[in-house]
Amino acid sequence: MAIVRAVKTGVWSDATTWNTGALPTSADDVYSNTFTVTIDVSPTVLSISNAATTGVTAGGSFVPTNGMTLTCTAATGITNGTVTNAVLSS
C-alpha cells in the first residue's frame, strides 16, 4: 500500500498530477492534498480522501466526469469528506 497524493490541480489520467509520476493503482491510498483532481477515467484504488496524513495537507476535492466509476476496495474507502452531487470535497 502506498500513499499517492496530488501535486497539482489536474486530471486523474495525467501522471504528472501525482507525486509518484504514475497513476494510482488498486493498492494505493489517494489524497487530493489541497488540489482539485478531475476523475476522467474509472479508477480502482484502496481509498480516496481529502484528509491530512503524513506528508499530505487536508483539503482539495475529487470531481468525477460523467460516465466514470470510482471503485474503492477498503472498508472505509472514501474518508474525511462529503459527497455532494458526486463531488468529494472538504
C-alpha positions, -999 to +999 in steps of 0.1 A: +000+000+000+013+034-010+002+069-003-003+088-035-010+125-034-019+151-059+009+177-065-012+200-087-047+206-099-054+184-129-069+153-144-066+118-128-052+103-161-022+127-162+007+110-144+022+145-135-008+151-113+006+126-088+037+126-066+047+092-079+047+102-115+024+073-122-014+068-120-027+055-087-034+017-085-057-006-066-031-008-039-029+029-032-045+053-007-051+085-028-052+121-014-062+153-030-037+173-009-054+207-013-058+203-051-088+196-074-085+164-093-109+157-121-115+120-123-116+114-161-112+077-160-127+048-140-100+040-114-098+014-087-079+024-056-077+012-020-091+045-007-096+082-015-095+111+009-090+148+013-078+144+049-044+151+063-018+124+068+020+122+069+032+144+041-003+153+030-023+185+037-061+184+042-084+199+016-090+198-021-115+177-039-122+150-065-146+158-093-158+129-114-167+134-150-199+119-165-198+081-170-168+073-148-169+048-119-147+051-089-141+019-070-126+019-035-118-015-021-111-006+015-139-009+040-138+028+046-128+037+010-140+073+010-129+093+041-130+128+055-153+145+032-188+147+019-201+136-014-224+162-029-236+159-064-208+133-069-180+157-058-159+147-028-148+178-010-138+191+024 
